[in-house]
Amino acid sequence: MPNDSQMSIGQDIFSLANVSRGFSKGSDERLVLDGVNLQLREGEIVGLLGRSGSGKSTLLRIIAGLIQASSGEIRYKGEQLDGPPEGVAMVFQTFALFPWLTVLQNVEAGLEALGVEPRDRRQRALAAIDLIGLDGFENAYPRELSGGMRQRVGFARALVVNPTLLLMDEPFSALDVLTAETLRTDLLDLWSHRQLPIKSVLIVTHNIEEAVFMCDRILVLSSNPGRVVAETKVPFPHPRNRLDPAFRKMVDDIYALMTARRSAHTTQKVKLELGSPLPEVSTNLMAGLLEALEGAPYNGKADMPEIAQTLLLEVDDLFPVAEILEQLGFAELKEGDILLTAAGKRFASEGTQARKVLFAEHLLRNVPLAARIRKVLQERRGQRAPRVRFEQELEDSLSDGLAEETLDTVISWGRYAEIFSYNDHTETFSLEDVEGAI
């Protein structure tokens, strides 16, 4: 890959102006995207970064025409778009191949749906297979291929229709590290040598380093609802050196941006409410991060990119753990760093039972849902309550699925803290055998 392979940036291919998307629940609407503005230009790769709940995948599906925006204007090649756009292809996180079709037949499937003649269809499919490095596997079935090879079939299937815009929804996240790196590099090589039919790429990723490695521009989305809160241009030519100090600084800067806990409107940490969704984070993972932070070489303070790399955690893995530790009062997030509080240091140095007592104190103090369940049980004559009683309360502010996930999370934390018991068979909370725990 030549060092001077930076592509020139051309005219807008796709643009979104003040696009919002909500999902209705009864008379209420949960806003997932709010006032999103973005442009995709010819000759550039754009990355969408955001934590869980930022609406990254929803935005991608709006651009692909798979779902409609609730409001706002969408333009494709200068024309207002009212339906699915022609010339847009998508690569998904999961391989989504037809298991009963060969590689060649899977790649041909999209062309067949477009009514392309069999002879032309075969020629174009073979050319795409050769381009993506699968020559010789035309007659293989998906079950015979590795994960990386199956994803190459996904790329070939997207490229065979000669799209103008390629959308990618975390296309490397289901692959092992080495396979993902190989496929990522091969794709950039083809792009830089102008061997791909596409004119622009939009990639959704939760990997900050991947975004800096691949993209010309990076858009950072806030969460609940998703808004574009920052746009960063990546000035480095391809191929990029991950160890270059300027590269590392950009990764650090984006981590700092995404860990900023204070908005322009408040100087106070946002507290959890009764209906706040809770991340699916295990107490084992919390304890592991606290222990890693407390020991050498961090000694209570770590650079987020550095500890993420050490623990092999990506954005969607690290941020939920770090943020709930902050909400519980065990850590602080500041300018891309994570710091242990006095309580966090104490937790890391204590034994199992002392940890449980400390966790229970912080859980009841900082997570209103946990305190609510405990209080209801204490006030009831039999000290029991059905799961559905709390699930319905959560559904006033959360979707059915999110209410269920949030309750599952607090059950796991509450069991660890021994602030209540839960019988999965009867779906009942109680205070049996927990009164002496705190």
N, C-alpha and C positions, 0 to 999 in steps of 0.2 A: 504494500500500500504506500503510495508516494506521500512525502511529507507536505507537498503543496496541493493536496487534494481537497481543499476547502471549496465547496460548491457556491456559486453566486446565488444570492437570494433574489427572487423575482416577484411577480405580482401575486395578489391574494388569490388563493384557490377556494378557500372556505372561510366564512366569517360568521360569528355569532354576536349579536348585539342585545344586551340586557335579557338574556335567556334565563328563565326560571322553570323549575319543575317541582310540583308537589304531588303527594299521594294522599288520597282521601281516605278517611276512616270515620264513617258516620257523617256527622255534621262538621267534623274537624278535618283540617288538611295539614299534613306534615311536609314542610318545605325542605327539599333535598338540595336543590340548587337555587341560588338567588342572585339575579342580575349578573350573570356571567357574560363577559366580553372576551373574545379571543379571535385571532386571525391565524390562518395557516397559509404560509406562502410557498411559492414554488422554489424548490431547491433547498429546503430545510427540514430537519428532524426536530420536532417539538415534543418535549416531555411533560406529562401531567403528574405532579407529585402531590400527595396528600395522605393524611392518616385515614383510618377507617371512619366512615361516616361523612367523608368529604364529597361524595357523589362522583368520584372519578369515572367509575364504570357506567353510571347513569348518563353522564355527559357524553361518553364515547358512543353509547347506544342512541342518543339523540342525533349525533352527527351521522351515524350509520343509517338512520331512518328506522331503527327497530322500535323506538318509542317516540312519542311526540312531546315537544316542550309545552308547558302550560301557558307560557307567554314569551314574548321576545321575537326577534327577527333572525332568520337563518338564511344566508346567501351562499350559493355554490356557483363559482365562475361568474360572479356578478349578478346572477339571477336569484330572485327570492325562491326559496325551496319550500314546497308544500307536501312533498312525499319522499319516498326513498330515493336517494340520488344515484344516478348512473355513474360508473367509474370510481366507485368506492368499494374497497374490499377490506376484510377484517380477519385478523388472526387472533384466536382465543387462547386463554390460559390453558384450558384442557384441549386435547388434540382433536376431539370431535370428529373422528374419522368413522366411516362406515366399515365395520369389521368384516362384512361379507364381500367387500370389494377389494381388489388389488390396489397397489399404489397408483398405477396408471388409471384405473377406473375411478378412484377417489378424486384424482386431479381433473379428470374429464367431466365429473359430475356437474360442476358449475357451468361448463360450456354447454353441456347437454340441456340444462335448464334454460339457457339463453337461446336454444334452437340452432346452435352452430352445427354445420354439416359434419358427419362422422369423420371424413378424411381430414378436414381442416382441424377438427377437434383433436384427433390423434396426433397430428404434427405439433400443434401448440402445446399439448400436454407433455409430449416427449421433450420439447425444447425447455419447458419450465422445469421438468424433472432433472434434466442435464444441468441447467443453470444453478439449481439449488444443491447440486452434489449428490444426487440419488441415482445417477445412471447405473444400470445393472440391477436395480431393485424394482423395476417396473411391474413385475409379476408377483412380487411378494405381498403378503397380507399384513395388516397392521400388527397382528400378534407375533409376527416374525421380526419385528423391528424394535430397536431400543427407543427410549423416550425421545432422545435427540433426533433420531431418524423420523419418528412419527411427527415431531413438530416441523421438520423440514418438509414433510408432505403437506402440512398445514400451510406453510409458506408458499409452496409450489401451487397449491390450489387457489390461494389468494392472488398470486402473480399471473396465473395463466389467463385471467380475464383482462389483462393489461390495464389495471386501474390507474387513475390519476392520483388518488389518495389512498394510502395504506394505513389502516387503524390497527393497533396492536394492544391487546388487553393483557398486560403482564405475561408476555409470551414466553419468558424464560424462567418464571418462578417455579414451575413444576419439574424443572430439570436439576440434575446435580451440578455442582459448581463448575467443574471442568467442561462438561457438555454445554452448559449455558454460555461459558466464555468462548468456546469454539464457535458456536452458532452465532453469537453476538458479533464476533470479529469477522466471520465470513460474510454476514449481512452488511456490515459497514464497508467491507472491501468491495462488494458488488455495488453498493451505493456510491462510494467514492470514485469508482471507475466508470460510473454511469452505465452499468450493465443492467440495471433494473428499469422496467417500464414506468415505474411510479415517479411522480413529480414532488410529492410531499409525504411525510410520515408523521403520524401522531401516536405516541406510545404512552400508555398508562403504566406506571411502575411505582413500587413502594421502596425501591432500592436507589438511594440518593447517589451512590457512586456510579451505578449503572446509568443514571440520567446524565451525570456530568461526563461520563465516558462516551456516550452516544450522541447527545443532543446539541443542537445549535442554540435553542432557547428552552428554558425550563419555567413552567408556570406552577406556582404553589397554591393549592386550594386550602381554605380553612374548612372546618368541620361544623356540621349541624347549624345552619345549612352551609353548603359549599359555595364559596366565593373565591375569585382570583384575588389573592392578597399580595402576591409578589410575582414579578417576572424577571428572570435572570438570563442574560445573554452569556453563552459559553464561548470565549474567544479563541480557544485552543484549536489548532489544525489537527487533522487526523494524520497518522495514528497518535493517540494520546497516551501519555505516560502517567499511570496512576501514582507513581512515587514522586512526580514532580511537585515541588513545594507549592506552586501556584494552583495545581490541581487539588492538592490536599486542603489548601486554604478555602477553595470554593466549596468543597464538600463540608468543611467545618462551618462555613458561613450559612449554608443551607440548613444544616442541623440546628444552628443557633436560631435561625428564623423560625423553624418548625417547633422548637422547644420554648419559644417565647410564650410565657403564660399570661402576660399582662397586655391588654388591648389599649388602644388609644383612648378608650372611654373610661377605664377604671384602673386603679392602682391596687385593687384588692384581688386576692386569689378567688376564683369562682368556686363557690361551695356546691357540693352535691345536694340535690333536692330529692324528695321522696320518689318522684317519677323520673329521675335521671337514669339513663341506661348505664349499666355496669359492664366493663369489658370482661371477656372470658379469659381471666388470668388466674392461674392456680397459685395457691399459697407456696407451693414448692418453688415455683419460678420467682416469686417475690423474695423468698428466703435466699435463693441462689444468687440473685442480683445483689441483695444487701450484703451477703457474705463476700462476694467478689469485690464490692466497693470498699468494704472495711479492711480487707487484706492488702498486702503489697501486690503491685506497685502503686495502687491508687490511694490507699490510706484515707478513705473517706471522700475523695473527689476524683471524678474521671471525666475525660473528654468523651462525649457521646459516640462520635464515629470510632474512636479507638476501642472503647469497651464493646461496642456492637460487633466490631471485627473480631475481637478476642473471643466473645461468646457465640459467634456465628449467628447473630440476630440481625434481622432487617427491620426497616421502619415499622411495619405493621406488627412486628413481634416485640420490639424494644419499647416503643412509645407507650403502648397501653400499660406495660408493667411499670415503667418509670412514672407515668402520670398517676396511676392509682397509688403508688408509694408516696407520691407527693400529696395526694388527697388524704391519705391516711396519716400523714405527718411524719413519715419515716425518711423522706428525701425532699430535696428542692431541685428544681430545674432552672438553670440560669445561663443564658448566653451559650447554649450548646454544651453545657456541663451538667452533670448530675452530682449532687452533694448529699451526703448523709447528714441528717439532723441528729441531735443527741439521742432521740428515741430510736433512730435507725441504727446508730452505733451500739446502743444498748441491746437491741434485738439481735444483732449479728453476734454479740459476745455471750449471749445467754444460752442456757440449756433449753430442752424441748418444752417443759412445762412452764417455765418463766416466759418463754416466747409466746405461748398460747395466752397467758394472762395479759401480757402487754398488747398483743394483737387484739384481744377482746376489748380492752379499754379503748383503743384507737378506732376499732370498727364501730362500736356503739356511739362514740363521740362524733365520728366523721361521715358515717354512712346512714342517712336517715331511714332507709328501708330496713336495715338490720335492727336499728333501735325500735322501729315501728312494730316489727314482728315480735320482738322481745316484750314490748310493752303490752301488746294485745294478749299475748299468752299469759303474762302475769296478772292481767285484769280478769281473765276468764276463769270461771269457777273450776273447770276441769283442766285448765292450763293447756288446752288443745285448740287448734284452729285448722280448717282445711286450706289446702294450697290455693284453691280457686278464690278464696276470700281476698288474698293479696294480689293474685293475678288480675282479677277484675279491677282492683284499685289502680294497678299499673297501666291497664289498658285505657284508662282515661287520658293518658299522655303518651303512651307508646303503642306501636303496632302489636298485634297479637304475638307474632314471632319474637319481637324484641322484648316484650314483656316476659315471655316464657324463658328466654335466654338470660335476662337480668335476674329473674327469680332463681334460676339454676345456679347462677354465679353466687348470689348471696347465701344460698343453701350451702354451697361448698365452703365459703368463708366462715359461715356461722357454725358449721360442724367442726371445722378446725379450731375455732375459738371456743367451742363448747358453750355457746350462749343459748342454743336451742338444739333440739333433736328433730330429725325429719325422717318419716317412714315413707319410702318411695312406693311401697306396695299400696298403702292406704292413702297416700298423698296428703299426709297430715303432719303439721308441726306440733311439737310439745316441749315441755320443760323437764321431761323425764331424765334423770341422771345428769343434770347439768347445773343444778343450783349451787353446788359447791365449787364450780369451775372459776367463778369470778367474784 
